[in-house]
Amino acid sequence: MAKVVPQILTANRLRDGEVVYWRDGNWVEAYGEAQIFPDDASADAALAAAQDFVKRNIVVATYLFDVRADGSPVKEREIIRAAGPSVRPDTGKQARHV
Amino acid sequence: MYRYDEFDAAMVRDRVAQFAYQVERRLKGELTEDEFKPLRLKNGLYLQLHSYMLRIAVPYGTLSTRQMRQFAYIARKYDRGYGHFTTRQNMQFHWPKLVDVPAILSDLADVEMHCIQTSGNCVRNVTADQFAGAVAGEIEDPRILSEIVRQWSTFHPEFNYLPRKFKIAVSGTKEDRAAVKFHDIGIEIIKNAAGETGYRVFVGGGMGRTPYVALLIGQFVAKEDILAYLEAVLRVYNEYGRRDNIHKARVKILAHQLGADEFRRQVEVEFAEIKKGGTLQLPAEEMARIAAYFAPPEFEVLSDASPEFDAALKDKDFANWAKTNLTAHKIPGYAIATISLKMIGATPGDISADQLDAVAQLMDNFGYDEIRVTHEQNLVLPHVRKKDLPRLFARLKELNLSTANAGLITDIICCPGLDYCDLANARSIPIAQKIQERFSDLERQHNLGELKIKMSGCINACGHHHAGHIGILGVDKKGVEFYQIQLGGSGAEDASVGEIMGPGFGKDEIVDAIERVVDAYLNLRQSDERLLDTYRRVGMAPFKNLVYREQLHAAY
């Protein structure tokens, strides 16, 4: 049986491109508030529910990505996407915490 | 420089209105994302890793003072206070909001700018030698032909849905600063034995996952025939280029599969057909009309010797800057000044809104209202009086724009990489910064001489790694960033594709590995050979031995 990897659902907001994450049937901007899906069934259900927001032109480019048990992304790409450019801490989501 | 006529102005304004309406319909839900995406891409608007990105066309890399100031204004009003000059001489803003883009396009139209031909499978914004109209030995200013090609290609109905994007570059000198042999079509302005000016046409160069140096297709195309010839090349490509496989869709694949002789034969059949019609013959008067826009400024009659310049050379910083960042001008008493956007530890090609405004002021004060963007992501003031150079340098120093490294190891071409780009597999900017810091000692840089490092964060090669004396390619290995080294590439007149050295290096190993390449070069070099020359003489093996000897555990 395939190993179960937790996942997070993300998208970009249509109006301004902001990276958003799924939480309990809606979208949040902060990575730390994202909902972590423990298995494929719950992740796929959220992805299906998110299509309603795509149809309503609120978000685009929805996808799931793998995270570790502590919720941190497996891939560097998602670490950077969640924070902002690593070379410009004054930009992106990370700038809000400075 | 070129000024819009009423047709250009109306066309760009129409386009702004059209896109504003498309955005409105998208936001209302009258267009789906699938319907909207090709429309936004045709207006230079991408969705990147963090946000949208807007790419603005800078035709053949030439900008006026007004346009620089408008970039500063846009950076402040709609973005995060900075912009990024690209390897195609364009400007990118990383943080625009979709809802603001119609207003940005309108602000751009106010200064005769737009985002047309910066994306999509059309003929893209034409690039040219940044020293156009200023450098000695130029046969003709390449911007004249570039502008003619722009007018012919913009919204060309036959070439709006090519198999893939199509890039054209033009050079007017023997020295190639526009990487013409790495373009879909590269044009070199030449003179034939009879002393007539015409064009040598290279086809099928490119980078990406299948790098090729272009094939010589048109040996000598007469000036009046150039549009007919380009149209013939594009027709062959449009008909036979592969639309079934995106990785094989560029003209380089078709041209190299057919071979130069067969590709040329097919182009000549089309060319003869087009010539029969006679409509694409370029009238001399029209060429002269366009050329007039690029007439040089009224240069003063000056002696080439400048006491002010000579006195300033006593200052070590100025002397170092003069050594690398100045190029001889065709007019006595003038110089071409390169403003490096490769400050040690900064992002290659990035410029802040304040710097944009300040450089605009320098263009007003010293530069005849004009600046050029280079494909190496620097800026060039093409016409500066030598006696003004000390004052220019002093001001650049205040602006943190006086880095004396043009053409040296720290003058790195670097794509935005995984810090910004949705396609990237690895970061490139932090690696460039670490290499710059490692080699920041100027004496060491001068000792190494001309050494071009070019780095891309993925196989698409926006950072021209195939053409680097040292090329670096970032790859993703199970979610971790790795970096491959290539040696022996060149984007100049001696164009060549670099060869992969071997297994990649982790992000904490790559800078040491680059240093070992450089040390190997110093051990191997004879007299004043560049690293590229040494590599071409001795091949990969001696470099490889020295680089991997200390890192036999290097990861695959």
Chai-1 contact restraints between the chains, C-beta under 6 A:
chainA,res_idxA,chainB,res_idxB,connection_type,confidence,min_distance_angstrom,max_distance_angstrom,comment,restraint_id
A,R15,B,L98,contact,1.0,0.0,6.0,A-B,restraint_1
A,R15,B,V99,contact,1.0,0.0,6.0,A-B,restraint_2
A,D16,B,K97,contact,1.0,0.0,6.0,A-B,restraint_3
A,G17,B,S51,contact,1.0,0.0,6.0,A-B,restraint_4
A,G17,B,Y52,contact,1.0,0.0,6.0,A-B,restraint_5
A,V19,B,H50,contact,1.0,0.0,6.0,A-B,restraint_6
A,N57,B,G29,contact,1.0,0.0,6.0,A-B,restraint_7
A,V60,B,E33,contact,1.0,0.0,6.0,A-B,restraint_8
A,V74,B,G479,contact,1.0,0.0,6.0,A-B,restraint_9
A,K75,B,G479,contact,1.0,0.0,6.0,A-B,restraint_10
A,E76,B,E481,contact,1.0,0.0,6.0,A-B,restraint_11
A,I80,B,L418,contact,1.0,0.0,6.0,A-B,restraint_12
A,R81,B,L49,contact,1.0,0.0,6.0,A-B,restraint_13
A,P85,B,D419,contact,1.0,0.0,6.0,A-B,restraint_14
A,P85,B,Y420,contact,1.0,0.0,6.0,A-B,restraint_15
A,S86,B,D419,contact,1.0,0.0,6.0,A-B,restraint_16
A,V87,B,T347,contact,1.0,0.0,6.0,A-B,restraint_17
A,V87,B,D419,contact,1.0,0.0,6.0,A-B,restraint_18
A,V87,B,I429,contact,1.0,0.0,6.0,A-B,restraint_19
A,V87,B,P430,contact,1.0,0.0,6.0,A-B,restraint_20
A,T91,B,R80,contact,1.0,0.0,6.0,A-B,restraint_21
A,G92,B,H50,contact,1.0,0.0,6.0,A-B,restraint_22
